[in-house]
Amino acid sequence: MAKVAPRKKLPKELAVINADNCTGCESCLEVCPVDCITKIQQFDGLGNLQSWCQIDLERCVGCEVCVHIPQKKTNPYELTVCPWDAIEMVPTEQVAVAVAQIGGPPEYIREHWDRLVGTAQHLAELKASS
């Protein structure tokens, strides 16, 4: 396993994918500059049935590239990445609640609580104390 250095600075916001809206198309996966998005396949052997993308909050830098491609300020058109509007930027202090509510099917969230919501809560506490 690669050694992970501690963050120098926590982002103001982190990306959270609404699993109900996500189709697993992987468009966000292709543009992420820190490679923190993975595709979750809930049931093995069923192709794309019940799949969605998920963000590793420990690696997310809050750049918003998964939401929209940065353009010049003079360009009035925003190029959105997710065709299903499934990604939202959430203030770091509120990310644990968002992940618990929209991060995946309830049984998946319960099964992976420590990794998903526990990590988000830890980051929220760090941000609140800074």
C-alpha positions as CSV (number, residue, x, y, z in Angstrom):
1,M,0.0,0.0,0.0
2,A,1.3,3.4,-0.9
3,K,2.3,5.8,1.9
4,V,-0.2,8.6,2.3
5,A,1.1,11.9,3.5
6,P,-1.2,14.0,5.8
7,R,-3.1,16.8,4.1
8,K,-1.6,20.2,4.2
9,K,-4.9,21.9,4.0
10,L,-8.5,20.7,4.1
11,P,-10.7,21.9,1.2
12,K,-13.7,24.1,1.9
13,E,-15.9,21.7,0.0
14,L,-15.8,18.0,-1.0
15,A,-17.5,16.3,-3.8
16,V,-20.3,13.9,-3.0
17,I,-22.1,11.7,-5.5
18,N,-25.8,11.1,-5.2
19,A,-26.0,7.4,-5.8
20,D,-29.7,7.6,-6.7
21,N,-28.9,9.9,-9.7
22,C,-25.6,8.2,-10.7
23,T,-25.7,5.7,-13.5
24,G,-22.1,4.6,-13.3
25,C,-21.3,6.2,-16.7
26,E,-17.8,7.0,-15.4
27,S,-17.6,10.5,-17.0
28,C,-16.5,11.9,-13.7
29,L,-13.9,9.2,-13.3
30,E,-12.2,10.3,-16.5
31,V,-11.6,13.9,-15.5
32,C,-10.6,13.6,-11.8
33,P,-7.1,15.0,-11.5
34,V,-6.4,13.1,-8.2
35,D,-8.0,9.8,-9.2
36,C,-10.3,9.7,-6.2
37,I,-13.4,8.4,-7.9
38,T,-14.2,4.7,-8.2
39,K,-17.1,2.7,-9.6
40,I,-19.0,0.6,-7.2
41,Q,-20.7,-2.6,-8.5
42,Q,-23.2,-3.7,-5.9
43,F,-23.9,-7.1,-7.3
44,D,-21.1,-9.2,-9.0
45,G,-22.0,-10.6,-12.4
46,L,-24.8,-8.3,-13.2
47,G,-23.1,-5.9,-15.5
48,N,-23.9,-2.3,-14.7
49,L,-27.0,-3.1,-12.8
50,Q,-26.9,-1.3,-9.4
51,S,-23.6,0.5,-10.1
52,W,-22.6,4.0,-9.2
53,C,-19.5,6.1,-8.7
54,Q,-18.1,7.0,-5.3
55,I,-15.6,9.6,-4.1
56,D,-12.7,8.8,-1.8
57,L,-13.0,11.8,0.5
58,E,-9.5,11.3,1.9
59,R,-8.1,12.0,-1.5
60,C,-10.6,14.6,-2.8
61,V,-9.1,18.1,-3.1
62,G,-12.4,19.9,-3.7
63,C,-11.3,21.1,-7.2
64,E,-14.9,20.7,-8.7
65,V,-13.6,19.3,-12.0
66,C,-15.9,16.4,-11.6
67,V,-18.8,18.8,-11.5
68,H,-17.8,21.2,-14.3
69,I,-14.8,21.8,-16.6
70,P,-13.2,25.2,-15.8
71,Q,-13.7,27.8,-18.5
72,K,-12.5,31.3,-19.0
73,K,-14.5,33.8,-16.9
74,T,-15.6,35.5,-20.2
75,N,-17.2,32.3,-21.5
76,P,-20.9,32.2,-20.4
77,Y,-21.2,28.5,-21.0
78,E,-20.4,25.9,-18.4
79,L,-19.4,22.5,-19.5
80,T,-20.9,20.0,-17.0
81,V,-19.2,16.6,-16.6
82,C,-22.0,14.5,-15.1
83,P,-24.9,14.2,-17.5
84,W,-27.2,13.1,-14.6
85,D,-26.4,16.0,-12.2
86,A,-25.4,13.5,-9.6
87,I,-22.3,15.3,-8.1
88,E,-22.6,18.1,-5.7
89,M,-20.0,20.1,-3.7
90,V,-20.7,19.9,0.0
91,P,-19.1,22.0,2.7
92,T,-16.5,19.8,4.5
93,E,-18.3,20.4,7.8
94,Q,-21.5,18.9,6.4
95,V,-20.1,16.1,4.3
96,A,-20.8,13.2,6.8
97,V,-24.5,13.9,6.7
98,A,-24.5,14.2,2.9
99,V,-22.7,10.9,2.5
100,A,-25.0,9.1,5.0
101,Q,-28.1,10.4,3.1
102,I,-27.1,10.1,-0.5
103,G,-23.8,8.1,-0.7
104,G,-25.5,4.8,-1.7
105,P,-28.2,2.4,-0.9
106,P,-29.0,2.3,2.9
107,E,-27.7,-1.3,3.2
108,Y,-24.4,-0.4,1.5
109,I,-24.0,2.7,3.7
110,R,-24.6,0.5,6.9
111,E,-22.1,-2.1,5.7
112,H,-19.4,0.4,4.9
113,W,-20.2,3.0,7.6
114,D,-16.7,3.4,9.1
115,R,-15.1,3.9,5.7
116,L,-17.7,6.2,4.3
117,V,-19.4,8.2,7.1
118,G,-16.6,7.7,9.6
119,T,-14.0,9.2,7.3
120,A,-16.4,12.1,6.4
121,Q,-17.0,12.8,10.1
122,H,-13.3,12.8,10.8
123,L,-12.7,15.3,8.0
124,A,-15.6,17.5,9.2
125,E,-14.1,17.5,12.7
126,L,-10.7,18.4,11.4
127,K,-12.2,21.3,9.4
128,A,-14.2,22.6,12.3
129,S,-11.1,22.6,14.6
130,S,-9.0,24.5,12.1
